[in-house]
Amino acid sequence: MMPLNTARPGETVTIRRITGQDAVRQHLAELGFVPDSAVTVVSETAGNLILQVQTGRVALDSKMASRIFY
């Protein structure tokens, strides 16, 4: 498994695992980051990502993105 912040723009990956405290995992789940869901990296700037999740776009900093594995 690799952390999400290693994915490249244009790449679509399937989330396998989310780490962190319960509150962090719950927050990410509310944004649409759940295991077995597809996420597309729209762009990356200085480690921060803009991601296409389900029907919306979400921005994550590199620290938060490193908690999501594909």
PDB file of N, CA, C and O in Angstrom, chain B, residues numbered from 101:
ATOM      1  N   MET B 101       0.835  -1.179   0.000  1.00  0.00           N
ATOM      2  CA  MET B 101       0.000   0.000   0.000  1.00  0.00           C
ATOM      3  C   MET B 101       0.882   1.245   0.000  1.00  0.00           C
ATOM      4  O   MET B 101       1.989   1.254   0.538  1.00  0.00           O
ATOM      5  N   MET B 102       0.348   2.297  -0.624  1.00  0.00           N
ATOM      6  CA  MET B 102       1.065   3.565  -0.721  1.00  0.00           C
ATOM      7  C   MET B 102       0.165   4.688  -0.209  1.00  0.00           C
ATOM      8  O   MET B 102      -1.053   4.621  -0.374  1.00  0.00           O
ATOM      9  N   PRO B 103       0.745   5.723   0.412  1.00  0.00           N
ATOM     10  CA  PRO B 103      -0.081   6.843   0.853  1.00  0.00           C
ATOM     11  C   PRO B 103      -0.581   7.646  -0.346  1.00  0.00           C
ATOM     12  O   PRO B 103       0.073   7.704  -1.387  1.00  0.00           O
ATOM     13  N   LEU B 104      -1.736   8.255  -0.184  1.00  0.00           N
ATOM     14  CA  LEU B 104      -2.374   8.992  -1.269  1.00  0.00           C
ATOM     15  C   LEU B 104      -1.522  10.142  -1.776  1.00  0.00           C
ATOM     16  O   LEU B 104      -1.619  10.504  -2.949  1.00  0.00           O
ATOM     17  N   ASN B 105      -0.690  10.726  -0.921  1.00  0.00           N
ATOM     18  CA  ASN B 105       0.115  11.851  -1.371  1.00  0.00           C
ATOM     19  C   ASN B 105       1.228  11.448  -2.341  1.00  0.00           C
ATOM     20  O   ASN B 105       1.967  12.313  -2.811  1.00  0.00           O
ATOM     21  N   THR B 106       1.363  10.155  -2.650  1.00  0.00           N
ATOM     22  CA  THR B 106       2.325   9.708  -3.665  1.00  0.00           C
ATOM     23  C   THR B 106       1.675   9.548  -5.032  1.00  0.00           C
ATOM     24  O   THR B 106       2.376   9.347  -6.024  1.00  0.00           O
ATOM     25  N   ALA B 107       0.355   9.633  -5.105  1.00  0.00           N
ATOM     26  CA  ALA B 107      -0.346   9.502  -6.390  1.00  0.00           C
ATOM     27  C   ALA B 107      -0.096  10.747  -7.239  1.00  0.00           C
ATOM     28  O   ALA B 107       0.080  11.840  -6.700  1.00  0.00           O
ATOM     29  N   ARG B 108      -0.079  10.590  -8.543  1.00  0.00           N
ATOM     30  CA  ARG B 108       0.200  11.666  -9.486  1.00  0.00           C
ATOM     31  C   ARG B 108      -1.088  12.260 -10.052  1.00  0.00           C
ATOM     32  O   ARG B 108      -2.110  11.577 -10.105  1.00  0.00           O
ATOM     33  N   PRO B 109      -1.052  13.516 -10.473  1.00  0.00           N
ATOM     34  CA  PRO B 109      -2.237  14.125 -11.107  1.00  0.00           C
ATOM     35  C   PRO B 109      -2.710  13.300 -12.296  1.00  0.00           C
ATOM     36  O   PRO B 109      -1.911  12.842 -13.112  1.00  0.00           O
ATOM     37  N   GLY B 110      -4.024  13.120 -12.378  1.00  0.00           N
ATOM     38  CA  GLY B 110      -4.629  12.313 -13.429  1.00  0.00           C
ATOM     39  C   GLY B 110      -4.798  10.853 -13.062  1.00  0.00           C
ATOM     40  O   GLY B 110      -5.513  10.125 -13.751  1.00  0.00           O
ATOM     41  N   GLU B 111      -4.166  10.415 -12.008  1.00  0.00           N
ATOM     42  CA  GLU B 111      -4.223   9.017 -11.573  1.00  0.00           C
ATOM     43  C   GLU B 111      -5.481   8.772 -10.739  1.00  0.00           C
ATOM     44  O   GLU B 111      -5.827   9.568  -9.867  1.00  0.00           O
ATOM     45  N   THR B 112      -6.151   7.666 -11.019  1.00  0.00           N
ATOM     46  CA  THR B 112      -7.307   7.239 -10.228  1.00  0.00           C
ATOM     47  C   THR B 112      -6.898   6.024  -9.420  1.00  0.00           C
ATOM     48  O   THR B 112      -6.377   5.049  -9.962  1.00  0.00           O
ATOM     49  N   VAL B 113      -7.139   6.090  -8.123  1.00  0.00           N
ATOM     50  CA  VAL B 113      -6.752   5.004  -7.225  1.00  0.00           C
ATOM     51  C   VAL B 113      -7.964   4.567  -6.409  1.00  0.00           C
ATOM     52  O   VAL B 113      -8.948   5.299  -6.297  1.00  0.00           O
ATOM     53  N   THR B 114      -7.880   3.378  -5.846  1.00  0.00           N
ATOM     54  CA  THR B 114      -8.926   2.858  -4.966  1.00  0.00           C
ATOM     55  C   THR B 114      -8.405   2.860  -3.539  1.00  0.00           C
ATOM     56  O   THR B 114      -7.349   2.295  -3.256  1.00  0.00           O
ATOM     57  N   ILE B 115      -9.140   3.491  -2.651  1.00  0.00           N
ATOM     58  CA  ILE B 115      -8.736   3.580  -1.248  1.00  0.00           C
ATOM     59  C   ILE B 115      -8.804   2.199  -0.609  1.00  0.00           C
ATOM     60  O   ILE B 115      -9.802   1.491  -0.741  1.00  0.00           O
ATOM     61  N   ARG B 116      -7.732   1.825   0.084  1.00  0.00           N
ATOM     62  CA  ARG B 116      -7.673   0.527   0.760  1.00  0.00           C
ATOM     63  C   ARG B 116      -7.776   0.667   2.282  1.00  0.00           C
ATOM     64  O   ARG B 116      -8.386  -0.176   2.940  1.00  0.00           O
ATOM     65  N   ARG B 117      -7.180   1.730   2.846  1.00  0.00           N
ATOM     66  CA  ARG B 117      -7.137   1.859   4.297  1.00  0.00           C
ATOM     67  C   ARG B 117      -6.977   3.325   4.688  1.00  0.00           C
ATOM     68  O   ARG B 117      -6.343   4.102   3.975  1.00  0.00           O
ATOM     69  N   ILE B 118      -7.556   3.693   5.822  1.00  0.00           N
ATOM     70  CA  ILE B 118      -7.407   5.041   6.362  1.00  0.00           C
ATOM     71  C   ILE B 118      -6.930   4.908   7.797  1.00  0.00           C
ATOM     72  O   ILE B 118      -7.520   4.173   8.589  1.00  0.00           O
ATOM     73  N   THR B 119      -5.860   5.620   8.132  1.00  0.00           N
ATOM     74  CA  THR B 119      -5.289   5.546   9.471  1.00  0.00           C
ATOM     75  C   THR B 119      -5.577   6.837  10.230  1.00  0.00           C
ATOM     76  O   THR B 119      -6.044   7.820   9.655  1.00  0.00           O
ATOM     77  N   GLY B 120      -5.295   6.818  11.515  1.00  0.00           N
ATOM     78  CA  GLY B 120      -5.482   8.006  12.344  1.00  0.00           C
ATOM     79  C   GLY B 120      -6.498   7.750  13.443  1.00  0.00           C
ATOM     80  O   GLY B 120      -7.062   6.662  13.555  1.00  0.00           O
ATOM     81  N   GLN B 121      -6.715   8.776  14.249  1.00  0.00           N
ATOM     82  CA  GLN B 121      -7.679   8.670  15.332  1.00  0.00           C
ATOM     83  C   GLN B 121      -9.089   8.579  14.768  1.00  0.00           C
ATOM     84  O   GLN B 121      -9.330   8.919  13.610  1.00  0.00           O
ATOM     85  N   ASP B 122     -10.017   8.116  15.600  1.00  0.00           N
ATOM     86  CA  ASP B 122     -11.398   7.938  15.161  1.00  0.00           C
ATOM     87  C   ASP B 122     -11.995   9.217  14.591  1.00  0.00           C
ATOM     88  O   ASP B 122     -12.710   9.166  13.590  1.00  0.00           O
ATOM     89  N   ALA B 123     -11.719  10.353  15.202  1.00  0.00           N
ATOM     90  CA  ALA B 123     -12.283  11.624  14.733  1.00  0.00           C
ATOM     91  C   ALA B 123     -11.772  11.968  13.337  1.00  0.00           C
ATOM     92  O   ALA B 123     -12.522  12.491  12.513  1.00  0.00           O
ATOM     93  N   VAL B 124     -10.509  11.679  13.069  1.00  0.00           N
ATOM     94  CA  VAL B 124      -9.926  11.947  11.751  1.00  0.00           C
ATOM     95  C   VAL B 124     -10.546  11.035  10.712  1.00  0.00           C
ATOM     96  O   VAL B 124     -10.933  11.484   9.633  1.00  0.00           O
ATOM     97  N   ARG B 125     -10.640   9.754  11.036  1.00  0.00           N
ATOM     98  CA  ARG B 125     -11.231   8.804  10.087  1.00  0.00           C
ATOM     99  C   ARG B 125     -12.693   9.121   9.816  1.00  0.00           C
ATOM    100  O   ARG B 125     -13.157   8.976   8.685  1.00  0.00           O
ATOM    101  N   GLN B 126     -13.425   9.551  10.838  1.00  0.00           N
ATOM    102  CA  GLN B 126     -14.829   9.924  10.670  1.00  0.00           C
ATOM    103  C   GLN B 126     -14.948  11.147   9.762  1.00  0.00           C
ATOM    104  O   GLN B 126     -15.812  11.190   8.886  1.00  0.00           O
ATOM    105  N   HIS B 127     -14.089  12.130   9.966  1.00  0.00           N
ATOM    106  CA  HIS B 127     -14.112  13.336   9.139  1.00  0.00           C
ATOM    107  C   HIS B 127     -13.836  12.993   7.675  1.00  0.00           C
ATOM    108  O   HIS B 127     -14.522  13.487   6.781  1.00  0.00           O
ATOM    109  N   LEU B 128     -12.841  12.155   7.433  1.00  0.00           N
ATOM    110  CA  LEU B 128     -12.528  11.753   6.063  1.00  0.00           C
ATOM    111  C   LEU B 128     -13.677  10.962   5.442  1.00  0.00           C
ATOM    112  O   LEU B 128     -13.969  11.120   4.257  1.00  0.00           O
ATOM    113  N   ALA B 129     -14.328  10.112   6.235  1.00  0.00           N
ATOM    114  CA  ALA B 129     -15.472   9.350   5.735  1.00  0.00           C
ATOM    115  C   ALA B 129     -16.611  10.290   5.337  1.00  0.00           C
ATOM    116  O   ALA B 129     -17.288  10.058   4.336  1.00  0.00           O
ATOM    117  N   GLU B 130     -16.820  11.343   6.115  1.00  0.00           N
ATOM    118  CA  GLU B 130     -17.863  12.310   5.781  1.00  0.00           C
ATOM    119  C   GLU B 130     -17.558  13.055   4.489  1.00  0.00           C
ATOM    120  O   GLU B 130     -18.470  13.514   3.801  1.00  0.00           O
ATOM    121  N   LEU B 131     -16.272  13.176   4.159  1.00  0.00           N
ATOM    122  CA  LEU B 131     -15.877  13.813   2.905  1.00  0.00           C
ATOM    123  C   LEU B 131     -15.946  12.848   1.727  1.00  0.00           C
ATOM    124  O   LEU B 131     -15.802  13.269   0.579  1.00  0.00           O
ATOM    125  N   GLY B 132     -16.166  11.553   1.993  1.00  0.00           N
ATOM    126  CA  GLY B 132     -16.281  10.557   0.935  1.00  0.00           C
ATOM    127  C   GLY B 132     -15.111   9.612   0.815  1.00  0.00           C
ATOM    128  O   GLY B 132     -15.087   8.768  -0.080  1.00  0.00           O
ATOM    129  N   PHE B 133     -14.140   9.736   1.701  1.00  0.00           N
ATOM    130  CA  PHE B 133     -12.976   8.858   1.672  1.00  0.00           C
ATOM    131  C   PHE B 133     -13.259   7.618   2.503  1.00  0.00           C
ATOM    132  O   PHE B 133     -13.048   7.605   3.716  1.00  0.00           O
ATOM    133  N   VAL B 134     -13.737   6.578   1.837  1.00  0.00           N
ATOM    134  CA  VAL B 134     -14.048   5.309   2.492  1.00  0.00           C
ATOM    135  C   VAL B 134     -13.352   4.190   1.721  1.00  0.00           C
ATOM    136  O   VAL B 134     -13.141   4.313   0.514  1.00  0.00           O
ATOM    137  N   PRO B 135     -12.995   3.105   2.398  1.00  0.00           N
ATOM    138  CA  PRO B 135     -12.349   1.991   1.707  1.00  0.00           C
ATOM    139  C   PRO B 135     -13.171   1.494   0.526  1.00  0.00           C
ATOM    140  O   PRO B 135     -14.402   1.478   0.566  1.00  0.00           O
ATOM    141  N   ASP B 136     -12.468   1.092  -0.519  1.00  0.00           N
ATOM    142  CA  ASP B 136     -13.017   0.562  -1.771  1.00  0.00           C
ATOM    143  C   ASP B 136     -13.679   1.628  -2.643  1.00  0.00           C
ATOM    144  O   ASP B 136     -14.379   1.290  -3.598  1.00  0.00           O
ATOM    145  N   SER B 137     -13.469   2.920  -2.328  1.00  0.00           N
ATOM    146  CA  SER B 137     -13.993   3.970  -3.207  1.00  0.00           C
ATOM    147  C   SER B 137     -12.864   4.500  -4.086  1.00  0.00           C
ATOM    148  O   SER B 137     -11.696   4.478  -3.697  1.00  0.00           O
ATOM    149  N   ALA B 138     -13.227   4.975  -5.272  1.00  0.00           N
ATOM    150  CA  ALA B 138     -12.250   5.504  -6.224  1.00  0.00           C
ATOM    151  C   ALA B 138     -12.052   7.000  -5.991  1.00  0.00           C
ATOM    152  O   ALA B 138     -13.001   7.733  -5.711  1.00  0.00           O
ATOM    153  N   VAL B 139     -10.800   7.432  -6.113  1.00  0.00           N
ATOM    154  CA  VAL B 139     -10.430   8.835  -5.955  1.00  0.00           C
ATOM    155  C   VAL B 139      -9.493   9.191  -7.106  1.00  0.00           C
ATOM    156  O   VAL B 139      -8.573   8.436  -7.420  1.00  0.00           O
ATOM    157  N   THR B 140      -9.730  10.338  -7.732  1.00  0.00           N
ATOM    158  CA  THR B 140      -8.868  10.801  -8.808  1.00  0.00           C
ATOM    159  C   THR B 140      -8.121  12.047  -8.353  1.00  0.00           C
ATOM    160  O   THR B 140      -8.720  12.978  -7.815  1.00  0.00           O
ATOM    161  N   VAL B 141      -6.818  12.058  -8.572  1.00  0.00           N
ATOM    162  CA  VAL B 141      -6.005  13.224  -8.241  1.00  0.00           C
ATOM    163  C   VAL B 141      -6.172  14.234  -9.369  1.00  0.00           C
ATOM    164  O   VAL B 141      -5.785  13.964 -10.506  1.00  0.00           O
ATOM    165  N   VAL B 142      -6.741  15.389  -9.064  1.00  0.00           N
ATOM    166  CA  VAL B 142      -6.953  16.434 -10.063  1.00  0.00           C
ATOM    167  C   VAL B 142      -5.682  17.257 -10.219  1.00  0.00           C
ATOM    168  O   VAL B 142      -5.224  17.491 -11.337  1.00  0.00           O
ATOM    169  N   SER B 143      -5.107  17.701  -9.090  1.00  0.00           N
ATOM    170  CA  SER B 143      -3.851  18.446  -9.145  1.00  0.00           C
ATOM    171  C   SER B 143      -3.107  18.319  -7.826  1.00  0.00           C
ATOM    172  O   SER B 143      -3.661  17.911  -6.806  1.00  0.00           O
ATOM    173  N   GLU B 144      -1.814  18.689  -7.884  1.00  0.00           N
ATOM    174  CA  GLU B 144      -0.950  18.619  -6.706  1.00  0.00           C
ATOM    175  C   GLU B 144      -0.057  19.849  -6.701  1.00  0.00           C
ATOM    176  O   GLU B 144       0.558  20.185  -7.713  1.00  0.00           O
ATOM    177  N   THR B 145       0.011  20.520  -5.553  1.00  0.00           N
ATOM    178  CA  THR B 145       0.892  21.677  -5.385  1.00  0.00           C
ATOM    179  C   THR B 145       1.550  21.588  -4.021  1.00  0.00           C
ATOM    180  O   THR B 145       0.872  21.604  -2.993  1.00  0.00           O
ATOM    181  N   ALA B 146       2.863  21.496  -4.013  1.00  0.00           N
ATOM    182  CA  ALA B 146       3.644  21.436  -2.773  1.00  0.00           C
ATOM    183  C   ALA B 146       3.150  20.346  -1.825  1.00  0.00           C
ATOM    184  O   ALA B 146       3.147  20.542  -0.610  1.00  0.00           O
ATOM    185  N   GLY B 147       2.733  19.205  -2.364  1.00  0.00           N
ATOM    186  CA  GLY B 147       2.271  18.091  -1.551  1.00  0.00           C
ATOM    187  C   GLY B 147       0.796  18.122  -1.217  1.00  0.00           C
ATOM    188  O   GLY B 147       0.244  17.119  -0.764  1.00  0.00           O
ATOM    189  N   ASN B 148       0.143  19.259  -1.433  1.00  0.00           N
ATOM    190  CA  ASN B 148      -1.295  19.372  -1.188  1.00  0.00           C
ATOM    191  C   ASN B 148      -2.050  18.912  -2.425  1.00  0.00           C
ATOM    192  O   ASN B 148      -1.628  19.176  -3.551  1.00  0.00           O
ATOM    193  N   LEU B 149      -3.165  18.222  -2.215  1.00  0.00           N
ATOM    194  CA  LEU B 149      -3.883  17.600  -3.331  1.00  0.00           C
ATOM    195  C   LEU B 149      -5.291  18.152  -3.481  1.00  0.00           C
ATOM    196  O   LEU B 149      -5.952  18.486  -2.497  1.00  0.00           O
ATOM    197  N   ILE B 150      -5.739  18.243  -4.728  1.00  0.00           N
ATOM    198  CA  ILE B 150      -7.149  18.443  -5.029  1.00  0.00           C
ATOM    199  C   ILE B 150      -7.610  17.131  -5.636  1.00  0.00           C
ATOM    200  O   ILE B 150      -7.041  16.650  -6.616  1.00  0.00           O
ATOM    201  N   LEU B 151      -8.656  16.554  -5.037  1.00  0.00           N
ATOM    202  CA  LEU B 151      -9.105  15.212  -5.401  1.00  0.00           C
ATOM    203  C   LEU B 151     -10.559  15.216  -5.836  1.00  0.00           C
ATOM    204  O   LEU B 151     -11.383  15.945  -5.285  1.00  0.00           O
ATOM    205  N   GLN B 152     -10.863  14.394  -6.832  1.00  0.00           N
ATOM    206  CA  GLN B 152     -12.241  14.155  -7.245  1.00  0.00           C
ATOM    207  C   GLN B 152     -12.720  12.945  -6.450  1.00  0.00           C
ATOM    208  O   GLN B 152     -12.215  11.834  -6.614  1.00  0.00           O
ATOM    209  N   VAL B 153     -13.713  13.187  -5.580  1.00  0.00           N
ATOM    210  CA  VAL B 153     -14.264  12.130  -4.734  1.00  0.00           C
ATOM    211  C   VAL B 153     -15.752  12.068  -5.006  1.00  0.00           C
ATOM    212  O   VAL B 153     -16.471  13.037  -4.766  1.00  0.00           O
ATOM    213  N   GLN B 154     -16.218  10.936  -5.503  1.00  0.00           N
ATOM    214  CA  GLN B 154     -17.618  10.773  -5.879  1.00  0.00           C
ATOM    215  C   GLN B 154     -17.993  11.891  -6.855  1.00  0.00           C
ATOM    216  O   GLN B 154     -17.445  11.932  -7.956  1.00  0.00           O
ATOM    217  N   THR B 155     -18.898  12.792  -6.497  1.00  0.00           N
ATOM    218  CA  THR B 155     -19.316  13.830  -7.438  1.00  0.00           C
ATOM    219  C   THR B 155     -18.743  15.204  -7.108  1.00  0.00           C
ATOM    220  O   THR B 155     -19.118  16.188  -7.747  1.00  0.00           O
ATOM    221  N   GLY B 156     -17.848  15.298  -6.132  1.00  0.00           N
ATOM    222  CA  GLY B 156     -17.306  16.593  -5.734  1.00  0.00           C
ATOM    223  C   GLY B 156     -15.795  16.590  -5.693  1.00  0.00           C
ATOM    224  O   GLY B 156     -15.147  15.559  -5.870  1.00  0.00           O
ATOM    225  N   ARG B 157     -15.248  17.778  -5.454  1.00  0.00           N
ATOM    226  CA  ARG B 157     -13.802  17.918  -5.317  1.00  0.00           C
ATOM    227  C   ARG B 157     -13.469  18.341  -3.899  1.00  0.00           C
ATOM    228  O   ARG B 157     -14.180  19.138  -3.287  1.00  0.00           O
ATOM    229  N   VAL B 158     -12.373  17.793  -3.387  1.00  0.00           N
ATOM    230  CA  VAL B 158     -11.941  18.057  -2.021  1.00  0.00           C
ATOM    231  C   VAL B 158     -10.445  18.363  -2.050  1.00  0.00           C
ATOM    232  O   VAL B 158      -9.690  17.710  -2.770  1.00  0.00           O
ATOM    233  N   ALA B 159     -10.018  19.355  -1.271  1.00  0.00           N
ATOM    234  CA  ALA B 159      -8.596  19.666  -1.116  1.00  0.00           C
ATOM    235  C   ALA B 159      -8.110  19.082   0.211  1.00  0.00           C
ATOM    236  O   ALA B 159      -8.759  19.237   1.245  1.00  0.00           O
ATOM    237  N   LEU B 160      -6.967  18.415   0.165  1.00  0.00           N
ATOM    238  CA  LEU B 160      -6.357  17.855   1.373  1.00  0.00           C
ATOM    239  C   LEU B 160      -4.904  18.296   1.450  1.00  0.00           C
ATOM    240  O   LEU B 160      -4.210  18.350   0.435  1.00  0.00           O
ATOM    241  N   ASP B 161      -4.447  18.611   2.660  1.00  0.00           N
ATOM    242  CA  ASP B 161      -3.027  18.906   2.815  1.00  0.00           C
ATOM    243  C   ASP B 161      -2.252  17.585   2.821  1.00  0.00           C
ATOM    244  O   ASP B 161      -2.835  16.507   2.940  1.00  0.00           O
ATOM    245  N   SER B 162      -0.951  17.693   2.694  1.00  0.00           N
ATOM    246  CA  SER B 162      -0.137  16.478   2.574  1.00  0.00           C
ATOM    247  C   SER B 162      -0.205  15.606   3.822  1.00  0.00           C
ATOM    248  O   SER B 162      -0.137  14.382   3.717  1.00  0.00           O
ATOM    249  N   LYS B 163      -0.339  16.217   5.008  1.00  0.00           N
ATOM    250  CA  LYS B 163      -0.420  15.435   6.241  1.00  0.00           C
ATOM    251  C   LYS B 163      -1.676  14.562   6.257  1.00  0.00           C
ATOM    252  O   LYS B 163      -1.618  13.385   6.613  1.00  0.00           O
ATOM    253  N   MET B 164      -2.812  15.150   5.868  1.00  0.00           N
ATOM    254  CA  MET B 164      -4.070  14.390   5.842  1.00  0.00           C
ATOM    255  C   MET B 164      -4.033  13.333   4.735  1.00  0.00           C
ATOM    256  O   MET B 164      -4.504  12.213   4.930  1.00  0.00           O
ATOM    257  N   ALA B 165      -3.483  13.683   3.595  1.00  0.00           N
ATOM    258  CA  ALA B 165      -3.402  12.734   2.479  1.00  0.00           C
ATOM    259  C   ALA B 165      -2.513  11.542   2.827  1.00  0.00           C
ATOM    260  O   ALA B 165      -2.722  10.444   2.310  1.00  0.00           O
ATOM    261  N   SER B 166      -1.528  11.748   3.693  1.00  0.00           N
ATOM    262  CA  SER B 166      -0.630  10.639   4.061  1.00  0.00           C
ATOM    263  C   SER B 166      -1.324   9.607   4.953  1.00  0.00           C
ATOM    264  O   SER B 166      -0.772   8.531   5.180  1.00  0.00           O
ATOM    265  N   ARG B 167      -2.511   9.908   5.459  1.00  0.00           N
ATOM    266  CA  ARG B 167      -3.260   8.967   6.289  1.00  0.00           C
ATOM    267  C   ARG B 167      -4.154   8.031   5.462  1.00  0.00           C
ATOM    268  O   ARG B 167      -4.734   7.084   5.992  1.00  0.00           O
ATOM    269  N   ILE B 168      -4.254   8.310   4.165  1.00  0.00           N
ATOM    270  CA  ILE B 168      -5.114   7.519   3.269  1.00  0.00           C
ATOM    271  C   ILE B 168      -4.197   6.667   2.392  1.00  0.00           C
ATOM    272  O   ILE B 168      -3.279   7.181   1.752  1.00  0.00           O
ATOM    273  N   PHE B 169      -4.453   5.376   2.373  1.00  0.00           N
ATOM    274  CA  PHE B 169      -3.604   4.456   1.606  1.00  0.00           C
ATOM    275  C   PHE B 169      -4.396   3.805   0.479  1.00  0.00           C
ATOM    276  O   PHE B 169      -5.582   3.504   0.611  1.00  0.00           O
ATOM    277  N   TYR B 170      -3.693   3.597  -0.641  1.00  0.00           N
ATOM    278  CA  TYR B 170      -4.277   2.900  -1.802  1.00  0.00           C
ATOM    279  C   TYR B 170      -3.420   1.735  -2.187  1.00  0.00           C
ATOM    280  O   TYR B 170      -3.739   1.022  -3.138  1.00  0.00           O
TER     281      TYR B 170
END
